[in-house]
Amino acid sequence: MGHFVITGGKPLKGEISLQGAKNAVLPILAATVLINGTSELHNCPALRDVTASLKILRYLGCKAEQTGDVVTVDASQITGFEVSDDLMREMRSSFVFVGAMAARCGFAEITYPGGCELGARPIDLHLKAFRAMGMKITEEHGKIYCDARRLRPAAIHLDFPSVGATENIMLAAVFTPGVTRIVNAAKEPEIEDLQNFLNRAGAKIYGAGGSEIYIEGVPSLKSVTHRVIPDRIVGATYLMAAAVTRGELLIRNIEPSHMDGILPVLEECGCEIGYPRDGILNIKCKERMGATDKVRTLPYPGFPTDAQAPLMAMLATACGSSMITETIFESRFKHVEELIKMGANIKTDGRVAVIRGVRELSGAEVTAGDLRGGAALMLAALGASGTSKLHKIELIDRGYEAPESILASLGAKIKRVE
Ligand code: EPZ
């Protein structure tokens, strides 16, 4: 339960290499359960959520190791189909293991993920889809029991383009003879990365990245090697860190085409963004940021909800007023009261936040309420005058690889105190 001590006011300068995408590697780790052989994943970030997924894989009987940015999983001997309560509590996105366990073992057992820092986090879309595929699902004492011995191809229309539900259906349908169709699928790049991983292992999935995905059942999947896509949210976070501190940053191993919903907002606020060549992006923000009158978080390719909190930290010292509407999650403004402690002028009403830019924030003692809110407070502290203490940084470690080392390499005064 460590904390960061951050002394702000230093413009960030330099270059970083972007980590692999947490939200791509987590569903891909679940997908390794489907493979009667070995999966070798490159560009995997060292994160608490990745460690939690490796624990689940070992609990299911797999061999799973991470060495540097390479994760190796041998799922030839699966001995179970149940995710224990404590493993589920450690990471609610473990629910994505259900589809893979069901398809590989014919059964899956897991506790209800329950709410998290962002609100209720229901799984009704997952369960409705599984039932349409012929899965028999019973719920008792907070546990979910899935019997998937007789899956059938189905046409599934998602009421909302849920990322997790789209991924879970893809995983559950991989071995189902016939064609399973997802309509109104999530279009995030991480879905396409999951399709590419599975097809490289011998699956037949088409359409990921669009709103209709087709999964044609195959008998089995074989050993595979795959490189995970870059993390567009971590990339956006560091771009905004450069903006908050009026610095300049070059990012390698980035995929700008995954950031079409984000980069125009930064340019509207006055950042200069350049693409010197493939996989590289740079940003210069010498002056105080301008405001952006309205940003709504939307499913991809709209502005991503995961970048909402870092954006708010950046706008807190912009010149003018901005409005952010969080349309995806019901309670994703936990960082607001912490930013106000640092001198921000923010008013919220339900899912709408109005940010009146102030000239400067002041260092304060603040606490992360969730992963991206913690990242937002880190950014605010980097731009603030004076010193801040940021608690519950284990939440930041879930999604950001060695943030203090990366920021210190760019000139930030930041220290991790365990
Ligand atoms: C994924 O969560 C990401 N997590 C989230 O990133 C991200 O914020 C989210 O997608 C939206 O992009 C991972 O990929 C591991 P959803 P997921 O299902 O799959 C509602 C981060 O910070 N919903 O698309 O849980 C739900 O309540 C994390 O890296 C239902 O109503 O998101 C929410 O309001 C946070 N019923 C909305 O849909 C369901 O059955 C979006 O959820 C499922 C979801």
Residues whose N, C-alpha, C, O or C-beta is under 5 A from the ligand:
A	BS01	EPZ	N23 L26 S93 R121 P122 I123 D124 L125 H126 F160 P161 S162 V163 G164 A165 T305 D306 I328 F329 L371 R372
